[in-house]
Amino acid sequence: MVDLYSQYLRMKKEIDSALLKVVENGQFINGPEVHTFAKNLGFFLQSEYVVPCGNGTDALQLALMALDLKPGDEVITTTFSFVATAEVIALLGLTPVFVDVEEGSYNISPSEVEAAITSRTKVILPVHLFGQSANMKEIMRIAQKRDLFVIEDVAQSLGATYEMDGTTKFLGTIGHIGCTSFFPSKNLGGFGDGGACYTYDETLAGKIKMIASHGSAKRYYHDVVGVNSRLDTLQAAVLDVKLKHLQSFINARSWAGKLYNQLLVDVEGIEIPKGEPYANHTYNQYTIRVLNNRRDELQKHLQSQNVPSRIYYPMPLHKQKAFQKTVDSKLKLPISERLSLEVLSLPIHTEMTQADVEKVVNAIKSFY
């Protein structure tokens, strides 16, 4: 699905040098590379404050903890996402409120969000899924109207931009807090786990940073109950090297995604990803819909042709056993439920060639 080794070879000298520097100076925790990376990522995203942390799930948890929410407060989010999005809500004693997605983008539906708001709603948590932005203009309109916080889950879409009111903004810098992951397969991936929160709000940034360091702004003095969530210095060194190449990574993924679109557009029985006019799709995943209940059959065929594929995601969150105590058993979110039976993600990464894409496409066409 991805080719991380070939990507490493492209910048091997830079990465090896950065890692060796960390080993030689011995500052493996909160070393200077962590602060340098945070500064450089903030510069890239045009975000005032960046707080690195242990992983993308931690980033979401830290963001929610910084908002001083109370048990039972409701967080509206998409049901069609990885479990981490809702997991952190439940872990903090908050109530996840799942809503459906839009047919074309697979992202949270603003109209469904607005309909789900109650007196206990405090946060809207959109996920920019697969590299495609949610409709942030509408989400921000709703949030401002109802005085709600917005936390953007940008784990799959770091570096994507959004056109809003005549300006271009990076995803994660539109709401109150952006949260991302540096899992190896992401647009900006490390050699292990890592994550970050970013915000324009100095007070929120300070709280996130304190919470991530055991609730401590001054060593051994703890103002709140926090957690231990740090970006490893070795990961920061790798990420800072890769950050210099992030735009080229996005360009490569975009090229491969558009080539897939061009070659698959006329294949009956599938639907290709829909790009939205207000944002650029970074294709962290290239996800098609397989119609007529033939998704699993197509996947088996691809496997027989030595073409990998993945299903993101086979069960919406509102159907997951983990959330049944807080979800009405009668809740129906039909678009997400249908997507879970139809979506299939194809290989896409920064090192793909035209021959690689054509191999996948030809395998699909041979099935039909």
Phi, psi and omega per residue, in radians:
M1 nan -0.589 3.062
V2 -2.399 2.800 -3.132
D3 -2.204 1.410 -3.061
L4 -1.300 -0.510 -3.106
Y5 -1.195 -0.774 3.115
S6 -1.105 -0.639 3.083
Q7 -1.097 -0.737 3.099
Y8 -1.046 -0.766 -3.106
L9 -1.050 -0.528 -3.120
R10 -1.146 -0.467 -3.101
M11 -2.289 0.500 -3.034
K12 -0.965 -0.812 -3.081
K13 -1.072 -0.766 -3.135
E14 -1.127 -0.777 -3.088
I15 -1.200 -0.792 3.136
D16 -1.038 -0.726 3.131
S17 -1.121 -0.727 -3.130
A18 -1.155 -0.723 3.128
L19 -1.169 -0.733 -3.141
L20 -1.093 -0.642 3.123
K21 -1.072 -0.717 3.108
V22 -1.127 -0.782 -3.139
V23 -1.055 -0.721 -3.093
E24 -1.225 -0.637 -3.124
N25 -1.507 -0.267 2.993
G26 1.285 0.154 -3.135
Q27 -1.638 1.378 -3.012
F28 -1.412 -0.320 3.115
I29 -2.061 2.155 3.134
N30 0.952 0.668 3.082
G31 -1.223 2.997 -3.086
P32 -1.053 -0.466 -3.140
E33 -1.101 -0.553 3.121
V34 -1.123 -0.801 -3.108
H35 -1.232 -0.646 3.097
T36 -1.118 -0.772 3.129
F37 -1.101 -0.766 3.134
A38 -1.037 -0.752 3.131
K39 -1.122 -0.774 -3.107
N40 -1.210 -0.646 3.096
L41 -1.154 -0.714 3.084
G42 -1.065 -0.688 3.111
F43 -1.134 -0.748 -3.139
F44 -1.090 -0.782 -3.062
L45 -1.471 -0.100 -3.058
Q46 1.006 0.737 3.132
S47 -2.003 2.312 -3.035
E48 -1.115 -0.711 -3.018
Y49 -2.290 2.257 3.065
V50 -2.191 2.256 3.119
V51 -2.085 1.829 3.099
P52 -1.201 2.700 3.114
C53 -2.655 -2.998 -2.954
G54 -1.255 -0.586 -3.122
N55 -2.945 3.064 -3.095
G56 -1.192 -0.586 3.091
T57 -1.127 -0.766 3.067
D58 -1.031 -0.675 -3.128
A59 -1.035 -0.773 3.105
L60 -1.117 -0.734 -3.139
Q61 -1.137 -0.763 3.126
L62 -1.071 -0.712 3.139
A63 -1.079 -0.795 3.129
L64 -1.155 -0.690 -3.139
M65 -1.128 -0.516 -3.106
A66 -1.296 -0.195 -3.062
L67 -1.634 0.040 3.091
D68 0.979 0.783 3.120
L69 -1.379 2.806 -3.120
K70 -1.981 2.642 3.108
P71 -0.915 2.348 -3.114
G72 1.653 -0.297 3.052
D73 -1.048 2.537 -3.038
E74 -1.758 2.427 3.077
V75 -2.119 2.052 -3.132
I76 -1.514 2.233 3.138
T77 -2.585 3.023 -3.126
T78 -1.358 2.556 3.045
T79 -1.486 -0.252 -3.068
F80 -1.820 1.457 -3.069
S81 -2.843 3.005 3.001
F82 -1.199 2.642 -3.000
V83 -1.043 -0.489 -3.080
A84 -0.964 -0.604 -3.105
T85 -0.975 -0.791 -3.100
A86 -1.641 -0.428 -3.100
E87 -0.998 -0.795 -3.096
V88 -1.193 -0.550 3.095
I89 -1.072 -0.871 -3.117
A90 -1.160 -0.682 -3.127
L91 -1.051 -0.544 -3.119
L92 -1.548 0.126 3.126
G93 1.362 0.225 3.086
L94 -1.570 2.972 -3.098
T95 -1.923 1.992 3.054
P96 -1.295 2.274 3.069
V97 -1.973 1.923 -3.038
F98 -1.556 2.353 3.057
V99 -2.242 2.919 -3.043
D100 -1.433 3.010 -3.095
V101 -1.926 2.986 3.062
E102 -1.435 2.572 -3.043
E103 -1.038 -0.762 -3.000
G104 -1.465 -0.719 -2.998
S105 -1.637 -0.240 -3.039
Y106 1.195 0.123 -3.085
N107 -1.753 2.820 -3.060
I108 -0.904 2.397 -3.104
S109 -1.522 2.068 3.122
P110 -1.011 -0.654 3.137
S111 -1.147 -0.639 3.082
E112 -1.204 -0.632 3.075
V113 -1.051 -0.879 -3.079
E114 -1.064 -0.682 -3.129
A115 -1.208 -0.399 -3.067
A116 -1.578 -0.120 -3.076
I117 -1.202 2.323 3.054
T118 -2.235 -3.104 3.117
S119 -1.149 -0.279 -3.111
R120 -1.708 -0.074 -3.135
T121 -1.212 2.302 3.134
K122 -2.184 -0.448 -2.998
V123 -2.458 2.469 2.891
I124 -1.902 2.264 -3.087
L125 -2.152 1.504 3.079
P126 -1.357 2.593 3.046
V127 -1.976 2.207 3.073
H128 -1.520 1.558 -2.882
L129 -1.415 2.409 3.005
F130 1.135 0.137 -3.097
G131 1.845 0.012 -3.090
Q132 -1.911 2.321 -3.096
S133 -1.268 2.503 2.889
A134 -1.250 2.946 -3.128
N135 -1.389 1.450 -3.008
M136 -1.228 -0.491 3.120
K137 -1.068 -0.798 3.136
E138 -1.230 -0.692 3.136
I139 -1.101 -0.742 3.122
M140 -1.196 -0.594 3.084
R141 -1.083 -0.784 3.131
I142 -1.127 -0.782 -3.110
A143 -1.086 -0.756 -3.140
Q144 -1.183 -0.654 3.124
K145 -1.126 -0.651 -3.061
R146 -1.804 0.074 3.132
D147 1.002 0.949 -3.125
L148 -1.984 2.659 3.016
F149 -1.385 2.643 3.034
V150 -2.193 2.108 3.020
I151 -1.932 2.134 3.138
E152 -1.666 2.193 3.027
D153 -1.569 1.855 -3.038
V154 -1.928 0.379 -3.056
A155 -0.982 -0.613 -3.082
Q156 -1.795 0.095 -2.984
S157 -2.429 0.404 -3.141
L158 -1.032 2.285 3.129
G159 1.671 -0.177 3.081
A160 -1.298 2.583 -3.113
T161 -2.038 2.832 -3.046
Y162 -2.424 2.309 3.103
E163 -1.599 2.098 -3.064
M164 -2.535 2.055 3.093
D165 0.953 0.743 3.069
G166 1.427 0.042 3.124
T167 -2.159 2.720 3.098
T168 -1.871 2.194 -3.135
K169 -2.215 2.618 3.031
F170 -1.358 2.484 3.049
L171 -1.019 2.448 -3.080
G172 1.720 -0.271 3.133
T173 -1.875 0.136 -3.113
I174 -1.633 -0.813 3.083
G175 -1.378 -2.887 -3.110
H176 -1.313 -0.659 -3.135
I177 -2.474 2.386 2.991
G178 -1.857 2.490 -3.135
C179 -2.245 2.323 -3.129
T180 -2.375 2.937 3.141
S181 -2.157 2.556 3.047
F182 -1.973 0.502 3.015
F183 -0.895 2.504 -2.962
P184 -0.899 -0.548 -3.067
S185 -1.543 -0.010 -3.105
K186 -1.291 3.016 3.117
N187 -0.940 -0.734 3.008
L188 -2.083 1.722 -3.025
G189 -1.983 2.452 3.110
G190 -1.579 -2.829 3.071
F191 -1.794 0.458 -3.126
G192 2.992 -2.686 -3.119
D193 -1.414 2.725 3.062
G194 3.090 2.776 3.125
G195 -2.841 3.114 3.125
A196 -2.824 2.648 2.908
C197 -1.918 2.562 3.018
Y198 -2.472 2.602 -3.017
T199 -2.787 2.787 3.029
Y200 -1.623 -0.078 -3.017
D201 -1.728 1.985 -3.086
E202 -1.082 -0.698 -3.122
T203 -1.133 -0.791 3.105
L204 -1.095 -0.723 3.128
A205 -1.053 -0.749 3.135
G206 -1.111 -0.698 3.136
K207 -1.189 -0.738 3.125
I208 -1.072 -0.787 -3.136
K209 -1.090 -0.717 3.141
M210 -1.171 -0.814 -3.123
I211 -1.061 -0.691 -3.120
A212 -1.184 -0.300 -3.128
S213 -1.987 0.977 3.103
H214 1.030 0.487 3.133
G215 1.219 0.479 -3.009
S216 -2.117 2.171 3.001
A217 -1.628 -0.445 3.095
K218 -2.212 2.303 -3.010
R219 -0.946 2.285 3.133
Y220 1.283 0.111 3.039
Y221 -2.116 2.120 -2.939
H222 -2.089 2.001 -3.075
D223 -1.484 -0.546 3.115
V224 -2.428 2.912 3.018
V225 -1.372 2.040 -3.084
G226 -2.034 -2.740 3.121
V227 -2.369 3.041 3.070
N228 -1.947 1.760 -3.090
S229 -2.430 1.767 -3.079
R230 -2.149 2.525 2.944
L231 -1.387 2.162 -3.130
D232 -1.089 2.470 -3.111
T233 -1.062 -0.692 3.109
L234 -1.081 -0.712 3.096
Q235 -1.138 -0.709 3.135
A236 -1.069 -0.668 3.139
A237 -1.109 -0.768 3.110
V238 -1.132 -0.797 -3.079
L239 -1.138 -0.609 -3.140
D240 -1.191 -0.603 3.032
V241 -1.146 -0.844 -3.090
K242 -1.156 -0.526 -3.136
L243 -1.009 -0.609 3.114
K244 -1.104 -0.382 -3.097
H245 -1.853 0.046 -2.995
L246 -1.013 -0.757 -3.116
Q247 -1.125 -0.633 3.095
S248 -1.208 -0.590 3.061
F249 -1.068 -0.820 -3.127
I250 -1.098 -0.737 3.125
N251 -1.070 -0.697 -3.124
A252 -1.178 -0.758 3.101
R253 -1.111 -0.730 -3.136
S254 -1.099 -0.721 3.106
W255 -1.060 -0.809 -3.127
A256 -1.140 -0.714 3.131
G257 -1.103 -0.734 3.131
K258 -1.200 -0.583 3.090
L259 -1.173 -0.759 3.030
Y260 -0.942 -0.844 -3.119
N261 -0.991 -0.783 -3.105
Q262 -1.103 -0.704 -3.039
L263 -1.487 -0.348 -3.073
L264 -1.852 -0.114 -2.980
V265 -1.037 -0.539 -3.071
D266 -1.735 0.141 3.136
V267 -1.403 1.969 3.122
E268 -1.260 2.413 3.140
G269 1.866 -0.174 3.059
I270 -2.313 2.768 2.996
E271 -2.121 2.269 -3.141
I272 -1.463 2.833 3.134
P273 -1.036 2.493 3.132
K274 -1.730 2.119 3.039
G275 -1.427 2.525 3.119
E276 -1.731 2.494 -3.065
P277 -1.178 -0.324 -3.067
Y278 -1.583 0.010 -3.061
A279 -2.680 2.782 3.025
N280 -1.668 2.360 3.140
H281 -1.504 2.152 -3.124
T282 -1.662 -0.023 3.028
Y283 0.872 0.943 2.963
N284 -1.089 -0.615 2.882
Q285 -2.238 2.595 2.983
Y286 -1.873 1.858 -2.956
T287 -2.069 2.078 3.086
I288 -1.752 2.867 2.974
R289 -1.888 2.258 3.126
V290 -1.802 2.017 -3.015
L291 -1.520 2.980 3.027
N292 1.118 0.541 3.065
N293 1.032 0.622 -3.090
R294 -1.984 0.219 -3.078
R295 -1.030 -0.914 -3.082
D296 -1.148 -0.591 3.100
E297 -1.149 -0.752 3.098
L298 -1.127 -0.717 -3.140
Q299 -1.071 -0.714 3.104
K300 -1.119 -0.678 3.104
H301 -1.100 -0.774 3.127
L302 -1.074 -0.708 3.113
Q303 -1.051 -0.675 3.129
S304 -1.187 -0.353 3.106
Q305 -1.720 0.232 -3.120
N306 1.045 0.639 3.066
V307 -1.979 2.029 3.139
P308 -1.303 2.733 3.034
S309 -2.736 2.856 3.141
R310 -2.449 2.720 3.076
I311 -1.903 1.908 3.050
Y312 -2.063 1.672 0.261
Y313 -2.417 2.479 -3.003
P314 -1.344 -0.227 3.117
M315 -2.561 2.161 3.105
P316 -1.078 2.739 -3.053
L317 -1.134 -0.597 -3.107
H318 -1.201 -0.212 3.094
K319 -1.711 -0.146 -3.079
Q320 -1.253 2.456 -3.118
K321 -1.015 -0.589 -3.068
A322 -1.058 -0.438 -3.031
F323 -1.949 0.214 -3.036
Q324 -1.199 -0.382 3.118
K325 -1.242 -0.399 -3.086
T326 -1.957 -0.063 -3.082
V327 -1.932 2.311 3.060
D328 -1.087 2.170 -3.092
S329 -1.091 -0.311 3.140
K330 -1.591 -0.025 -3.100
L331 -1.095 2.211 3.088
K332 -2.086 2.181 3.075
L333 -2.177 1.459 -2.855
P334 -1.127 -0.616 -3.110
I335 -1.156 -0.838 3.133
S336 -1.105 -0.691 3.135
E337 -1.118 -0.651 3.096
R338 -1.252 -0.729 3.121
L339 -1.016 -0.697 -3.095
S340 -1.079 -0.368 3.117
L341 -1.660 -0.154 -3.014
E342 -2.070 -0.445 -2.992
V343 -1.285 2.528 3.060
L344 -2.598 2.169 -3.110
S345 -1.707 2.331 -3.100
L346 -1.778 2.838 3.140
P347 -1.021 2.345 3.005
I348 -2.731 2.327 3.134
H349 -2.859 3.116 -2.991
T350 -1.290 -0.266 -3.057
E351 -1.829 0.155 -3.083
M352 -1.156 2.493 3.054
T353 -1.895 2.976 3.085
Q354 -1.070 -0.650 3.122
A355 -1.109 -0.658 3.110
D356 -1.079 -0.835 -3.141
V357 -1.107 -0.762 -3.107
E358 -1.120 -0.579 3.097
K359 -1.087 -0.782 3.128
V360 -1.134 -0.808 -3.115
V361 -1.082 -0.768 -3.137
N362 -1.110 -0.614 3.098
A363 -1.153 -0.675 3.087
I364 -1.155 -0.788 -3.106
K365 -1.137 -0.588 3.131
S366 -1.184 -0.486 3.095
F367 -1.169 -0.696 -3.095
Y368 -1.514 nan nan
